[in-house]
Amino acid sequence: MAVYNAQREEGVLSQDSLTRISALVGLYKGLHLLFSQPLADEWVSRPNREAIFENDSPLNFMIRGGIPAMLHIRNYIDALRGGV
């Protein structure tokens, strides 16, 4: 029984991993609803003049800021989609 439990736990994702996946999937979906295919795929790596990005790419912003930055950008894209 102990072996079965150990094997089962190997496939469990941490809350940190689940949060990162959720943020990235939501960001991907939001970008593809907001922009055409080429821009949606390139947006995260392109420099951005918005104040929060300081003329850097959203990708670098997420790398520096971790999960809070990932969630911030997802909310930013959701707000753009909603017209906020």
N, C-alpha and C positions, 0 to 999 in steps of 0.2 A: 504494500500500500504506500509506503514512503517513496518508493521509486516513481510510482504513478504521480504522486503529488509534486515531486521535484520536476518531472517532465512537464507537467501541466503549467507550472509556474514559469518555466522558461519562456513561454509564448505570451506572457502577460506584459502589456506595456505600462510604463509608469505614467503617473498623472502629467509629468513634465512632457513626456513624449506625446501623449494624447492631446495636450494643449497645443503643442507645436504643429502637429498634424492638422488639427482643427483650424488653426489660424492660417496655415498655408493652403488648405483646401478651400476655405472661405475666400481667401485672397485671390486664388486662381479663378474661382467661379465668378467673383465680383468683377475682376478685370476682364474676363471674357464676355460678361454681360454689358460692360461699359464701353469697351473698345473693340475695334476690329482685330482679327487674328494676329497680324504682325505686331501691332502696337501692344496688344494684351500680353504677348509673350516677351516683348522687349522692355516693357515698362519698368520692371523692377531693377534692371541693370542700367537704365539711362539716368543721367544727371537730372535732378528735379529742382526747380527754382522755388518751390514752396518753402516757407520759413522753417518748417520742421525738418526738412532734409538738408538745408544749408548748402544748396547746389551740389549735393552728393547724390548718389543713387539710393533708392529705397532699400536695395539689397545691403549696401554698406551700413545704412541706418539700422537694419535688423541685426546684422552681425555684431555691431557695437552694442546695441541695446537689448539683445536677447528676446525673451518671451514678451516682456512689456512692449517693446518696439514692434514686434510682430503683431500683437493685438491692436496696437495703436494704428498701424498701417491698415489692418483689416477694417477697423472702424472708420478710418479715413475714406477708404474705397466705398464702404457701405454708405457713408454720408454723401459721397459724390453721386452714387447711384440714386439715392433718395432725394437729391436736389437740395440738400442742407448746405 
